Each structure stands twice: as structure tokens, then as C-alpha cells.
Amino acid sequence: MYIKDIQRFEDNRYRARAYMSYILTRNLPNKLPDIHLETIKTALDKIAHEVVVFDALYILDISGMQIENAISLNKAHEI
């Protein structure tokens, strides 16, 4: 990678994180500590139809293991 590529990645990473935080905050109601898996799945499905540029969305448990099938508009990315 060239220095310009690294700088561009660094700049865009923060924008992407801020945008994803905004999308998640808007679609996932803050019902902690009683949030349920179905609530998260419904919110991710809604996000999948709003944001069209992504490979897959998935849910991880506390130890980082994927606990549900990935959500994707492209069947090749579903697990």
C-alpha cells in the first residue's frame, strides 16, 4: 500500500464507523439489559434493506462467536 492509500483508509474508517453507529442507533432501540435476539435480527434486516453496499451483517455472542446466519442481500455471502 502507498502512503496515500493508508491515509485514505484511515480517513474513511472513522466516517464508516460513525455512519454505522448512526444506523445502529436509529434502528436498534435501547432496551438494555433486556434486549432480545429477535429485536436485533429485525433491526439488522431493516438495516440490510436501507444500506445497499455491504457483504453481510451478523450477530456475535459475548465471546465473538457468530450465533445466527449472516444477513445478506447476496446469497453467496450467507452462512
C-alpha positions in Angstrom: 0.0 0.0 0.0 1.1 3.5 -0.6 1.0 6.2 2.0 -1.9 8.0 0.2 -3.9 4.7 0.3 -3.2 4.3 4.0 -4.2 7.9 4.7 -7.4 7.5 2.7 -8.3 4.3 4.5 -7.7 5.9 7.9 -9.9 8.9 7.0 -12.7 6.7 5.7 -12.6 4.2 8.5 -13.8 6.9 11.0 -16.6 8.1 8.7 -17.7 4.5 8.1 -17.7 3.8 11.9 -19.7 7.0 12.6 -22.2 6.1 9.9 -22.6 2.6 11.1 -23.1 3.8 14.7 -25.8 6.2 13.5 -27.6 3.5 11.6 -27.5 1.1 14.5 -28.6 3.7 17.0 -31.5 4.6 14.8 -32.7 1.1 14.2 -31.9 -0.7 17.5 -33.9 0.5 20.4 -32.0 0.9 23.7 -33.7 -1.8 25.8 -30.7 -2.9 27.7 -30.4 -5.1 29.7 -33.5 -6.8 28.3 -32.7 -6.8 24.6 -33.7 -10.0 22.8 -32.2 -11.7 19.8 -35.4 -11.2 17.7 -35.1 -7.4 18.2 -31.6 -7.4 16.9 -32.4 -9.7 13.9 -35.4 -7.4 13.0 -33.2 -4.3 13.2 -30.4 -5.9 11.1 -32.9 -7.0 8.5 -34.2 -3.4 8.3 -30.7 -2.1 8.0 -29.9 -4.6 5.2 -32.7 -3.1 3.1 -31.6 0.6 3.8 -27.9 0.2 3.3 -27.3 -1.5 -0.1 -23.5 -1.6 -0.1 -22.4 -4.4 2.3 -21.5 -8.0 2.1 -23.1 -9.4 5.3 -24.4 -8.5 8.7 -24.1 -10.9 11.6 -24.7 -11.2 15.3 -21.9 -12.2 17.7 -22.2 -13.5 21.2 -20.1 -12.2 24.1 -17.1 -14.5 23.1 -17.2 -13.4 19.5 -18.8 -16.4 18.0 -21.5 -16.0 15.3 -24.8 -17.1 16.7 -27.2 -16.7 13.7 -26.9 -17.0 10.0 -25.5 -13.9 8.3 -27.9 -11.5 6.8 -27.1 -10.6 3.2 -28.9 -9.5 0.0 -26.4 -11.6 -1.9 -27.0 -15.3 -1.2 -23.3 -16.0 -1.8 -22.4 -14.2 1.5 -25.0 -16.0 3.6 -23.6 -18.6 6.0 
